[in-house]
Amino acid sequence: MKRIYLILMFAVTTLTTATAQVSIDDVTTVEEKPTFATDMKRQDVDASYFSEATYRAERAAIRNERNTIDFSANLHGSLTAYSKSWQAAGDNTVTVLANINFTHTYKRGKFTLTNIATAKLGYNNMKTQLDNGDSRGIWFKNVDEILISTAPQFDMVKNWTYGANLKFRTQFAPGYSARGDKQNGKPRVSNFMTPGYLDASLGFTYILPSEKFPLKVTLAPAALSATYRHDQATSNNYGVDPGLTSKYEGGLSVQLDFDRSWGKDGWLRYRTTAYSFYGWITDIWAQKKFVATEDAPKYEHVVPTIRWENTIDIKATKYISTQIYFQLYYNKAEWRQLQVSSMLSVGLTYTFKNK
């Protein structure tokens, strides 16, 4: 037992002595940044990716894809002159005709907007015998028309669209039924906005899927036809009741359009438009009630209006062309007979297309 106590005392004494001999010294360290060696060269990179030149080019490409422009201008004329010693009978004549045609089509997705503007003006000069006995050359207007139209359309199903069509038509200058009427003091038959026509319609358009026969058929079950007569001094009232300046009719309309070119450079082009309006709702927005008399009978408006235009362009060179124009027009409110006009002209031409 005494041995066990002696062993325990020896172990405790030994551990105490070993513990007293352990000591910790203060250590001070210096912080150093590590350095790395590399063979790569440093290059500053701009995080901006916008390029104004690229942006403009992309926008121009989008505009060109969405917009189609077709512009043509023609100046045709002829001159015939005879000397006083010329044995055969003949009069000096001058003929000038100017045409401008502009078509703009904008397409984005299922929406299409077609804008058309045309202008025609033609004069000729020929010696005319007046009522007072004078004989002199007189300028006489034989072609005069302004046409502006716009047609917003939306794709419906294959080859079918629905939308509206708005057309306005009038002329530039006063017109007379015969050469010398103005000098002889006779009344004019037409003037600016006399007549003036406004056609508005809502309906459907079918586009024939054929490049060889590009036909469009527009059926408008809801249509409006307006006639304006602002110059009360004209001899023709164009179906507008006496004392009034306008007439509005409601009904339906049908229009056929065809436009095709032949040849690599489009040396031959044929365009035709046939339009018909049938009205059954008369005197819309009438300014006053018109009372029919024996001298001014009431006109029955339920008669279709027909207008058929045909244009053939033949390009001999880039700047010289021949144009053949034919029009058939029937409007019983204006004239109870069928009206026909035809014209053949040769002259300068300029054409621009962006596609």
JOVEN-V921040 format. One record per residue. N is the residue number from 1. RES is the residue in three letters. PHI is phi in radians with two decimals (NA if undefined). OMEGA is omega in whole degrees, -180 to 180 (none if undefined). Layout:
# JOVEN-V921040
n = {N N}
res = {RES RES}
phi = {PHI PHI}
omega = {OMEGA OMEGA}
This chain:
# JOVEN-V921040
n = {1 2 3 4 5 6 7 8 9 10 11 12 13 14 15 16 17 18 19 20 21 22 23 24 25 26 27 28 29 30 31 32 33 34 35 36 37 38 39 40 41 42 43 44 45 46 47 48 49 50 51 52 53 54 55 56 57 58 59 60 61 62 63 64 65 66 67 68 69 70 71 72 73 74 75 76 77 78 79 80 81 82 83 84 85 86 87 88 89 90 91 92 93 94 95 96 97 98 99 100 101 102 103 104 105 106 107 108 109 110 111 112 113 114 115 116 117 118 119 120 121 122 123 124 125 126 127 128 129 130 131 132 133 134 135 136 137 138 139 140 141 142 143 144 145 146 147 148 149 150 151 152 153 154 155 156 157 158 159 160 161 162 163 164 165 166 167 168 169 170 171 172 173 174 175 176 177 178 179 180 181 182 183 184 185 186 187 188 189 190 191 192 193 194 195 196 197 198 199 200 201 202 203 204 205 206 207 208 209 210 211 212 213 214 215 216 217 218 219 220 221 222 223 224 225 226 227 228 229 230 231 232 233 234 235 236 237 238 239 240 241 242 243 244 245 246 247 248 249 250 251 252 253 254 255 256 257 258 259 260 261 262 263 264 265 266 267 268 269 270 271 272 273 274 275 276 277 278 279 280 281 282 283 284 285 286 287 288 289 290 291 292 293 294 295 296 297 298 299 300 301 302 303 304 305 306 307 308 309 310 311 312 313 314 315 316 317 318 319 320 321 322 323 324 325 326 327 328 329 330 331 332 333 334 335 336 337 338 339 340 341 342 343 344 345 346 347 348 349 350 351 352 353 354 355}
res = {MET LYS ARG ILE TYR LEU ILE LEU MET PHE ALA VAL THR THR LEU THR THR ALA THR ALA GLN VAL SER ILE ASP ASP VAL THR THR VAL GLU GLU LYS PRO THR PHE ALA THR ASP MET LYS ARG GLN ASP VAL ASP ALA SER TYR PHE SER GLU ALA THR TYR ARG ALA GLU ARG ALA ALA ILE ARG ASN GLU ARG ASN THR ILE ASP PHE SER ALA ASN LEU HIS GLY SER LEU THR ALA TYR SER LYS SER TRP GLN ALA ALA GLY ASP ASN THR VAL THR VAL LEU ALA ASN ILE ASN PHE THR HIS THR TYR LYS ARG GLY LYS PHE THR LEU THR ASN ILE ALA THR ALA LYS LEU GLY TYR ASN ASN MET LYS THR GLN LEU ASP ASN GLY ASP SER ARG GLY ILE TRP PHE LYS ASN VAL ASP GLU ILE LEU ILE SER THR ALA PRO GLN PHE ASP MET VAL LYS ASN TRP THR TYR GLY ALA ASN LEU LYS PHE ARG THR GLN PHE ALA PRO GLY TYR SER ALA ARG GLY ASP LYS GLN ASN GLY LYS PRO ARG VAL SER ASN PHE MET THR PRO GLY TYR LEU ASP ALA SER LEU GLY PHE THR TYR ILE LEU PRO SER GLU LYS PHE PRO LEU LYS VAL THR LEU ALA PRO ALA ALA LEU SER ALA THR TYR ARG HIS ASP GLN ALA THR SER ASN ASN TYR GLY VAL ASP PRO GLY LEU THR SER LYS TYR GLU GLY GLY LEU SER VAL GLN LEU ASP PHE ASP ARG SER TRP GLY LYS ASP GLY TRP LEU ARG TYR ARG THR THR ALA TYR SER PHE TYR GLY TRP ILE THR ASP ILE TRP ALA GLN LYS LYS PHE VAL ALA THR GLU ASP ALA PRO LYS TYR GLU HIS VAL VAL PRO THR ILE ARG TRP GLU ASN THR ILE ASP ILE LYS ALA THR LYS TYR ILE SER THR GLN ILE TYR PHE GLN LEU TYR TYR ASN LYS ALA GLU TRP ARG GLN LEU GLN VAL SER SER MET LEU SER VAL GLY LEU THR TYR THR PHE LYS ASN LYS}
phi = {NA -1.13 -1.17 -1.14 -1.11 -1.11 -1.17 -1.12 -1.15 -1.18 -1.19 -1.15 -1.10 -1.16 -1.15 -1.13 -1.16 -1.17 -1.18 -1.16 -1.50 -1.50 -2.44 -2.02 -1.56 -1.29 -2.07 -1.84 -1.93 -1.89 -1.35 -2.21 -1.40 -1.33 -2.03 -2.12 -1.79 -2.52 -1.72 -1.36 -1.56 -1.52 -2.37 -1.30 -2.05 -1.43 -1.34 -1.34 -1.87 -1.37 -2.19 -1.14 -1.11 -1.14 -1.09 -1.14 -1.13 -1.17 -1.14 -1.12 -1.15 -1.16 -1.10 -1.16 -1.27 -1.48 -1.94 -2.13 -2.11 -2.32 -2.24 -2.52 -2.36 -2.20 -2.30 -1.99 -2.99 -2.61 -2.44 -2.24 -2.34 -2.26 -1.41 -1.16 -1.53 -1.17 -1.25 -1.29 -1.23 -3.09 -2.07 -1.22 -2.34 -2.32 -2.27 -2.32 -2.41 -2.14 -2.24 -2.32 -2.26 -2.35 -2.29 -2.20 -2.14 -2.01 -2.31 -2.52 1.13 -1.62 -1.81 -2.36 -2.18 -2.02 -2.04 -2.27 -2.43 -2.31 -2.53 -2.34 -2.62 -2.39 -2.31 -2.41 -2.17 -2.63 -1.17 -2.34 -1.54 -1.57 -1.14 -1.48 1.69 -1.22 -2.32 -2.67 -1.30 -2.23 -1.37 -2.30 -1.42 -2.15 -2.40 -2.84 -2.80 -2.16 -2.35 -2.30 -2.51 -2.47 -2.47 -1.38 -2.36 -2.19 -1.14 -1.92 -2.29 -0.97 1.22 -2.13 -2.33 -2.33 2.94 -2.15 -2.49 -2.23 -2.28 -2.26 -2.48 -2.76 -2.46 -1.44 -2.18 -1.10 -2.22 -2.22 -1.28 -2.59 -1.14 1.61 -1.10 -1.13 -1.21 -1.53 1.40 -1.50 -1.21 -1.34 -1.81 -2.69 -2.85 -1.10 1.11 -2.52 -1.52 -2.20 -2.17 -2.28 -2.06 -2.23 -2.63 -2.21 -3.08 -2.17 -2.21 -1.91 -1.88 -1.19 -1.38 -2.56 -1.24 -1.37 -2.42 -1.36 -1.85 -2.13 -2.11 -1.99 -1.97 -2.12 -1.25 -2.11 -2.44 -2.26 -2.19 -2.09 -2.13 -2.06 -2.41 -1.46 -1.67 -1.31 -1.49 -1.26 -1.33 -1.88 -1.60 0.96 1.43 -1.51 -1.01 -0.94 1.52 -1.80 -1.97 -2.71 -2.52 -2.17 -2.31 -1.98 3.12 -2.34 -2.48 -2.35 -2.42 -2.05 -2.25 -2.47 -2.61 -2.52 -2.04 -2.13 1.59 -1.08 -1.77 1.14 -1.19 -2.20 -2.38 -2.17 -2.22 -2.52 -2.41 -2.09 -2.23 -2.43 -2.17 -2.12 -1.85 -2.22 -1.92 -1.90 0.98 -1.28 0.98 -1.09 -1.33 -2.78 -1.38 -1.72 -1.79 -1.24 -2.23 -1.18 -1.39 -2.27 -1.18 -1.24 -1.49 -1.48 -1.50 -1.38 -2.26 -1.16 -1.75 -2.21 -2.45 -2.19 -2.03 -2.35 -2.32 -2.08 -1.91 -2.13 -1.65 -1.38 -2.35 -1.13 -2.11 -2.20 -2.56 -2.06 -2.19 -2.03 -2.23 -2.44 -2.37 -2.11 -2.44 -2.42 -2.56 -1.11 -1.16 -1.61 -2.68 -1.43 -1.97 -1.24 -1.82 -2.28 -2.38 -2.46 -2.74 -2.21 -2.47 -2.31 3.10 -1.46 -2.54 -2.40 -2.25 -2.34 -2.41 -1.55 -2.44}
omega = {178 179 -180 179 179 180 -180 180 180 -179 180 -180 -178 -179 180 -180 -179 180 -179 -178 -179 178 -179 177 175 -179 178 -179 178 -179 178 178 -179 177 -179 178 -180 178 -178 178 -179 180 178 -179 178 -178 -179 -179 -176 176 -178 179 178 180 180 179 179 179 178 178 179 179 180 179 -176 -174 175 -177 177 -177 176 178 -178 173 -178 179 178 -179 176 -177 179 175 -179 -179 -179 -173 -179 179 179 178 176 -179 175 179 179 179 179 178 173 179 -179 177 179 179 178 -179 177 -178 -180 -177 178 177 -180 178 -178 176 178 178 179 179 -179 178 169 -177 -179 179 -175 177 -179 -179 -179 178 180 176 -177 178 -177 175 -176 -179 178 176 -179 180 171 180 177 180 175 -175 172 -177 176 177 -179 172 -177 177 -180 174 175 -179 -175 177 -178 -177 176 -176 175 -178 -176 -165 177 179 -179 -176 -178 178 179 180 180 -180 179 176 179 -176 176 -179 -179 179 176 -176 175 1 169 -175 175 179 178 -177 174 -179 -173 -180 176 -180 -179 -177 -179 178 180 -180 -176 -177 175 179 -179 178 -177 178 177 -176 179 177 -179 177 -178 176 -177 179 -177 -178 -180 -178 180 -180 175 177 178 -178 180 -179 179 -180 -178 177 -178 178 176 -179 178 -178 177 180 176 180 178 -179 -179 176 178 179 -178 -179 -180 -176 178 -180 179 179 177 177 177 -176 178 178 177 -176 175 176 -174 175 174 -179 -180 -179 176 -179 -179 180 -178 176 180 -180 -179 -180 179 -178 176 -172 -175 177 -177 174 -177 177 -177 -178 179 179 177 177 179 -177 175 174 -179 -174 179 -177 175 -179 176 -176 179 180 174 -174 177 176 -174 179 -180 -174 -174 179 178 -179 -178 178 178 -175 175 -177 179 180 -177 180 175 -177 176 175 179 178 none}
